[in-house]
Amino acid sequence: MKKGPLMQDMFTKEELDSLVAKNNMERKLVNEAIKKLGNLTNVKELAKYTSMSKSTIYNLIDLDMIFVYKALGGKRIIIFTESIVNIFRS
């Protein structure tokens, strides 16, 4: 993942395209998640929302299925909520 101030600078075009909901069910899923979690969330809140373990969320991050921003030198992981649509496509 590239570092940059803007989302389009951080991800490839293919990665950004994968965030686009492909049907009504995906749109509804993303909208509900954003309503509950906001546009950005963290591992703990996403794990609670999806009923997945935190280790599963970390594994999905490592597999690049969930898009995150990690501040330089920081340990805090910020998750782009919209990217959870990729979890349910697999």
N, C-alpha and C positions, 0 to 999 in steps of 0.2 A: 504494500500500500504506500502510495506517495504521500508526502506531507505537503500541506498547502492550506491557505486560508479559506479557499472556496471548495465546495464539494466537487465541482467539475475538475478541479486541479488534483484532487485526491484519488480519483477512481478513473478507470478506463471507460471509454464509451460503452463497451459491452457490459461492464458492471453496472453503469448507470441505467442502461436499457433494461437490465434484469429487474430493476426496481419498479418498472411500469406494470401496473396490474393488467393482466391479460384478459380478464373476464369479470363479470359482475360479482362473483363470489370472492375473487381476490381483492377487488375494490372494497367490498364490504368488510373483509377481514382486516385490511390495512386501515380503513377508516375507524373501525372499532378499536384497533390497537392504538392508533394515534389519539383517539378520544380518551382512552384510559391511561396511556403512558406518556403522551406528548410526542413531539417529533424526535426527541432524543431521550434515551433511557439508559439504565445501567444493567449489569449482569443480574444482580439480585432481583430487581423489579421485573425484568423479562422472564427470569426463571419462575417467579411467582405467577406471572400472567399466563405463561404457557404450560404451567405444571411440569416443567422440566427441571432437572437438577442443574445447579450452577456449573458442574463439570461438563454436562452435556452442552450448555451454552458456550463454554470455553472451547470445547471441541468443534462446535459449529463455526466459531470465530476462526479457529485455526484452519478449518477447511475453506475459509473465505465464503461461507454461506451467509454469514451475518456481517454487515459492513460496520466498521467501527472507526473511531478516531481516538488515537492515543497521543496525548500531548507529549512533545519532546521532553525526555527526561522524567516524565511522569508515569505513574503506575495506573492511574485511573483510566478506565476504558469507557468511552461514550459510544453507545450503540445508536445507529440510525434506525429508528423504529420501522420505517418503511421496508427495510431490508428483510424483515422476518417473513415476507412473502416467499422468499427463497427456501425457507425451511419446509413449507407445506407443499412445495412443488416436487420435492424429491420423493 
